Amino acid sequence: MKINYNKRNLNIISFFVSLFIFLIIIFCLKQMTNLKSNQEYSYVMPSTEQSNETSAENRLAIASANITGANIANENIVSANELNLDQTNSNELADLPLAQITNWQIEIEKLNLTANIAEGTGKNVIESSVGHYTNSNILRGIIALKAYNVGTINNYFANLKELQIGDEINYTVNENQSTYKVTSNKIIECSENLNEADEFTQILNNIKGNDIDNENTATENDQNKNDILILITYVKDMPNNLRCVVAQKNN
């Protein structure tokens, strides 16, 4: 069979060849895109329980390191490394995975306040609970909590400004109940609309050594000197400020 290579047939052949090459290019580009996408998103975030188990023991190191930079470190406050050394021999210092928490509360008798605590400080959390800064500890070390004082149904920290030095705060995690005594209640500078981690860092940077009473709150257990509870709420008409109550463990 003789093929007639006239101009019309050549144009048709050229069209199909070009179309075939174009489809091959499209296919190759799609494969390259999928490969790149898999490389970028191949990391799988661990479950909540696993994440908390691995990060819990690091929270104290992160928080203590920040506080050291904020001039809180002194001869009465040991470093995070010194604290972590004890964790090998004492479960008391180890943090607790969220999945194991069945009872998490704060109680301030002076303010007639009893409230449940939930992880995170986002609006959806602190509208219904007292929120816990994820980068802070849960059982021991530096624990930071946040709640609204106006504008929602649950304004748990509405009267936080009334707390004075020496007032007691009860903090409960499962069967573990601790009492903290207020050592400072002040307004601190903090930029508006920060994410939780950056806000927590700014809070620590605003806490000074004189906000912690190392003489009157320490008991027989010297470890209490390093156990600090921080309560945070907003300040009316002052968007770049927060009220910060610092309390130290008393038992």
URKA-V812798 format. One line per field, one symbol per residue. ss: DSSP state (a for helix, b for strand, c for the rest). psi: psi as a letter, one per 30 degrees, with the letter a starting at -180 (. if undefined). Layout:
# URKA-V812798
ss = ???
psi = ???
This chain:
# URKA-V812798
ss = ccccccaaaaaaaaaaaaaaaaaaaaaaaaaaaaaaaaaacccccccaaaaaaaaaaaaaaaaaaaaaaccccccccccaaaaaaaaacccccccccaaacccbbbbbaaacbbbbbbbbccaaaacccbbbcccccccccbbbbbcccccccccccccaaacccccbbbbbbccbbbbbbbbbbbbbbccccccaaaaaaaaaacccaaaccccccccccaaaaacbbbbbbbccccccbbbbbbbbbcc
psi = kkkjhleeeeeeeeeeeeeeeeeeeeeeeeeeeeeeeeeegfkkklleeeeeeffeffeeeeeeeeeefggfkaffjlleeeefeffffjfefklkkeffkfjjlkkjeeghkkklklklglefegfflkkkkeflleelbjkklkllflfleiiehegeffklkfkkkkkkjcgjkkkkkkfkjlklkkklhlleeeeeeeeeffkleffkjfeffkaejffffgjkkkkkllkkgifglkkjkklkkf.
